[in-house]
Amino acid sequence: MTKDIDIFHQEKAEIFLEGLKATPYQQIDDTGARVNGVNYYTQILCNLYYAAYFTVPNKNRETILDVLLCGKEKTYCFNEEAFDLMKTFNVSQRWIEKLSSLKNKIFSDEEMRRKLDCIFLHGRKTTKKKVLEAGAIAAYHQMTNIPVVTTLLSDDARQFRQIAYHHALCWIHDGRNYKKLRPVVPYHREKLEAFLDRYWDFYGELCKFRIKPDSEVAEQLSIKFDQLFSTKTGYEQLDERIAKTKENKEQLLKVLILPEIPLHNNAAELAARAKVRKRDVSLQTITEEGTKANDTFMTIIQTAKKLGVSAYQYICDRVSSICEMPSLAQIIREKAQ
């Protein structure tokens, strides 16, 4: 299952490409993996029509961008967006000024690292990493030969931020933070339960809004969000948690601008769970070839399930070279129209 399967690797690449085109948003999550005794990470991207798996050594922004590039060469662009991102990433003004000589230029990966080695003579590993991420994101947003993800739905993990123009957060993940509170005092328990009732009532209103979007209702929901998450209960830990949710208003209410975005990231979590079950049984892959094959067949099987196609019949069709069944990429394309 790892030899002479280029046809399946190509199928995976086509599934991913069509999946990126199929919806105006993408969902993302990651889970741990093991490759020959070393800790890796499997990045999962998905939407209604597909789920794609990529097992990689790291889970930083640059690694996620490598996945989103669909095999294209990574470049670094230092336009206004890149310098704005550096400020967002807390790169000091002193270093931003030193990098001004790179303004409005595009570099290959090798050229970029050579340039930064000259600028950052005395290490500065963290700052260099932030600069690379800013340049890579800006270059990715300029690409025209692949579908660029403009809206990403995820949990609140740091590595998913800033990659897309719009970043939506999962309400289910946010709600889990309230479940972590374990009040002992009866008064605090009552306050938590009462607030969670209001929390999920508001979530229900957002669900209704997705079905029937309305600009006036969107404005009302925005005001209601501010009111709900300005609540002071007297239970300090709960009040702190409420304030943290309020800080994420823009990401949690992205649905008011883009109603097609799901309110939760369950699709990505379910896809990640399939990977975890595989890991429970097989523990790890050993070779790079085996890891790539594992990702490819998981992508095909999980995508087939979403499309209502028998993965067994599909793989048999391809292995036997009959190829009577339409490709999964073609089915995604047709369903998305």
Summary of the structure (lengths in Angstrom):
residues: 337
radius of gyration: 22.4
end to end distance: 33.5
largest distance: 68.2
contacts: 1033
relative contact order: 0.17
helix: 59%
strand: 12%
